[in-house]
Amino acid sequence: MRFNKAALLCMACCSTTLLQAQDKTTTKDSLVFEGEKHFRNIRQLTFGGDNAEAYFSLDGKAISFQRTAPKDGITCDQIFYAKVPKNAKEPFRYKMVSTGKGRTTCAYIMPNGKEVLYASTHLGSPDCPPVPDRSVVKKYIWPIYESYDIFVADLNGKIIKQLTKEPGYDGEAVVSPKGDKIIFTSMRNGDLDLYVMDLDGSNVKQLTHELGYDGGAWFSPDGSKIVWRASRPKTGEEVKEYKDLLSQGMVMPTNMEVFVANADGSDARQITHLGQANWAPNFTPDGKHIIFSSNHEYKRGFPFNIYVIDIDGNHLEKISRDNGFDAFPMFSPDGKKMIFSSNRNNGGTRDTNLFLCDWVD
């Protein structure tokens, strides 16, 4: 589930539609901004449309990502696969590996490198599901489509297996680096919680139990820990609002923090206390830090930048400096490269593209 692009300006969001915006009065198109000392040899991979949630395969040689591009006839998020260019001269070519029907999200390349895991609404309807009416729901919300289920497809787009069949939302699935478990978010218990299952969809176990949205989870490089984003409504008013929206198939993700736990869900603890929206967390290759996106510095809720924090919640460092949107950071398995999504260098449009760079410590 991702930040919604149309709602971004109202708010200032691994996931329905991509958040995108550009502050044209202060932002100049650029591939790299002053102070982005960790980025080197940055390369823009996509040009136009909404491109996000690009995640490396376990061997670091390929990525899956999510794309909407009405000019190309892709009017609803679909999943694409591409080889990572080996050098600056090698072209970036990608192909669709989802059905082209419904809305898809949160793809991850399976350990064998020959299949892709993703969530899709296509069994509910071949059409793109409607977005909430902002004139009626005058808040920034994500729709939780109950028709989302998790599938595995080959690189030609043929669905090999449906992994979830429970009523309600199932999505945001990621495979452990050990290649033995899938972590995902589900509504099967009436709340949005984290679960794990085997690669064939069996042996499902619930990991989180507190009221609130738990999602976008990732395993640490050694598979021993998990990190995720979560909302935790506390007051009576907050709890009522959360439950009311959830009963309508919606969630308001404007107040989220980053949590870590052991891979079995034990020893869960909150590591950010920044306020506003802290999300899209992932581990650094050494497993000792968390990289994530946040708007906590800005009262209006925008821009979003990328930050790194120790796994114990100390030593927060700002990584990106765009005045627009930087999110979905992920390191290659060897830690030498990072891929992320950004509004930078979009010619004053609202396009969000993929960027690949060498990482400098």
ABEGO torsion letter per residue (X at the ends): XBBBAAAAAAAXXXXABBBBBBBAAABBBBABBBGBAABBGBBBABBEEBBBGBBBBAAGABBBBBBBBAAAGBABBBBBBBBBBABAABBBBBBBABAGBEBBBGBBBBAAGABBBBBBAAAABABBBBBBBAAABBBBBBBBBAABBBBBBBAAGBBABBABABBEBBBGBBBBAAGABBBBBBAAAGBBBBBBBBAAGBGBBBABABBEBBBGBBBBAAGABBBBBBBBBABAAAAAAAAAAAAAGBBBAABBBBBBBBAAGBGBBBABBAEEBBBGBBBBAAGABBBBBBAAABAAGOBBBBBBBBAAGBGBBBABABABBBBGBBBBAAGABBBBBBABGAGGBABBBBBBBBBBX
